[in-house]
């Protein structure tokens, strides 16, 4: 079994620790910073063996060097962004595989937020680490890509099984949900979800991970009917 631990850092980032008991391997996904991540691993008696990066932004790779210095871990990330991530040991792209013990993650190319953004899909474990591509009721800003790319990403992720657990990298759910209500005010599933998120945040609780099924029912970007509709929704969200 794989154990996943959420490590909140900075103002709204989540770094994920993925641990395999059988091999005693621990992977860090998108470490913005090192110290709280290393502390979270140490508190559980885990030693970090790998880092997996989804894209080059500093709040996803900023802890790479210090974690490697402390643990000697191997750092894997997108080949297309290797020039921007100086700490990479292993470069991967679409269709490549990475492993934690006997568990295999397939690399998906999901450009749009950045030009070389990737995700790590552990098919047999029904989990995916999506970085800043898919959020709970949201998607990443189109910093280096196009609405057409993001629409393709949403379609690809939407095709995954409903029960797939989605691990994104930010606590954006409440603002995303409130925007989603402006797009689909009559969506009963969305209204119910936003109410639950408001209550959770009032209690100081995290609202991710999410699931593909939940996103298919309530995410206005995954539910966009075409590229133009996604583009319009993304522009409106950016201006909100």
N, C-alpha and C positions, 0 to 999 in steps of 0.2 A: 504493500500500500504506500501511496505517496501522501505526505503531509504537507500542507501549504500554510504558511504563516504570513500574515500581512504586517508590514512594518511601516507605520506612518512617519513621514519625514517632511521637512520644509513646511510649506503652508497647506498643501493639499495633495502631495505625492504619496503614492503607495509603492514600496519596494516589496517584492515577493520572495520569500524563501521557500524552496521546494526541496523536500528531504525524502530520501528513499531509505527505509530502515534496513532492507536486505543488504544493500551495498554500503550503507553508512555515508552515501554521497549527499552533498548539499549544493544546490544551485541557487544563485542569486539572480533575479531577473530585474534589470534596469535599476542599478543602484545609483541614486542621485548623490548620495553621500555614503561614507564608509562606516563611521563609528557606531551609529545605532543599529546598523545591519550586523556588524560583527558582534555587538553586544547581544542582539537577539539570538544569533546562532550560538554564541558561547553559553548563554543562559540555558540552552537546551542540550548542551554537550555536543553540539555539531561543529564540524570544521568545513568551511566553504571550499569546495573542490572546483567549482565552475562559476562563471558569470555568463549570462546570456543577455545581450543587448538587442533591443528592437530597432533603435535608430540613434542618431548621433547627438541629439540635443543634450545639453549639459545636465539637465535634471533627470537624465537616464543613464549617463555614463560618468558622471562626476566622481563617483566613488570607486571606479575601476582600479586606478593605480594603487590606491591605499589598500584596497582589499587584496590585490595581487601581492603587494609587498608584505602584507601580514600573513598570507596563507599559501602563496605560491600557486594559486588557482589558475586555471586556463580560462581565457576570455574569448568568447565567441560572439560574432556580430555580423551585420550585413556587409557582404563583399562590396556592394555598390557604394558604401559609405566609409570604406576602410581608410580613405585619405583624411577623413574627419574624426576618426576614432583611433588615435595613435596607440592604444593599448591592446588592440586585437591580436590574439594568437591564431585564431581560426576564423576564416571568412566563409560565410555561407550565403546561399541564395535559394530561389525557388526549387523545391523538390529535394533539397539536401536533408540529411537527418542528423540529429544530435541525440545523445543518450544520457540518462541518469540511471545508473544501474541497468536493469533489464527493461527500462521504460524508454520508448522511442518517441521523439518529437520531430514531426515533419515541418520543415520551414516553408512558410507561405510568403510570397511576395505581395505586399499590400501597399503600394506607393500612393501618395497623395499628401499626407501630412508632411512627410519628407520624401525625397525622390527614391530612396532606397529602403524604406521602411519594410520590416518583416514581422511576422508573427510565428509563434511556436505552438504547433497543434499536436497534443498528445492524444492521438485518436483513441487508443485502447483505454485511456483513462478519462476520456470525455472531458478534456479541459484544453483551453487555449489561452495563451498569453499574448495580448493584442497591443500592448504599448499604448500609443495615442491614436490608434485607428478607430476603434469602436469604444464608446463609453456607454454607461447606463443611460439610456434615452438620448444618446448623443453620438457625435463622431468628431474626429480631430479637425482642426482648422486646416485649410488647404494652403499651407505655407509654400510648398515646393511642387505641388501637383495640381491636378484638375478635378473638377466635379465629375467628369466621366470616369476617372480612375477611382474616385471614392464610391461612385455608384456601383462600379464593378466589384469593389471590395465588399460593399454592403450585400450585394447579390450573392457573392461567394460565401460570406459568413452566414447569411440567412439560410443557405442550403445545408448547413451543418445540423445535426440532430438537436431537437429542442432541449434535451437534457445537458448539452455541452455547457460546462461552467466557463464563464468568460472573466478573465482576470485583466482588468485595465489598470492604468497607472495613476489615476487622479480621482479625487472625490468631487466630482462635478454634478452629481446626480440631481440635487435639488434644483439648481439653476437650469439644468437640462430639462427636468420634468416640467418646471413652470413654463419654459418656452414651448415644450411639446403641447401643452394645453392650449396655447394660442393657435396651434396648427390644427389640432384635433380635439376641440372642446367637448365633443359628444362621444368620445371614445371612453366607454365605461371602464375598461381595463386600465386605461391611462389615469383616469380620475382616481381610481382606487389605489393605484400604485403611488401616485404623487402624495396622496394623503398618508400612506404608510411611510413614505420617505420623509415627509415633514415631521412625523411623530418620531421616527428613528433619529433624525438629526437633532431634534429638540432634546433627546436623551443623550446626545453625544455619541451615537453609534455610527459605525461605518455602514455604507449602503452597497458596497461591492465586496465580493464578486457578484456578477449577475449571471444570466443564462441566455442562450440563444432564443429559447421560447419566449422569455419575458421581453426580449428586445424585438422580436418579430411582432409581438402584440402591441408594443407601446413606443417604439423608437421611431420618430418622424423621419429620420434619415434612412433607416432600413426599410421603412414603409413608403418611401418616395416612389412614385410610379415611373419616373424617367429621370434622365440626367438634368433636364431643365428644372424639374420640381426640386430635386436635391440641391441644385445650385441656388435656387431662390431661397430655400429654407436655410442653407448655410449662410448666405448673405444676410438674411434677417437675423439669424442668431448672432452673427458677428457684430451686428449693429445694435443689438439689444442692450 
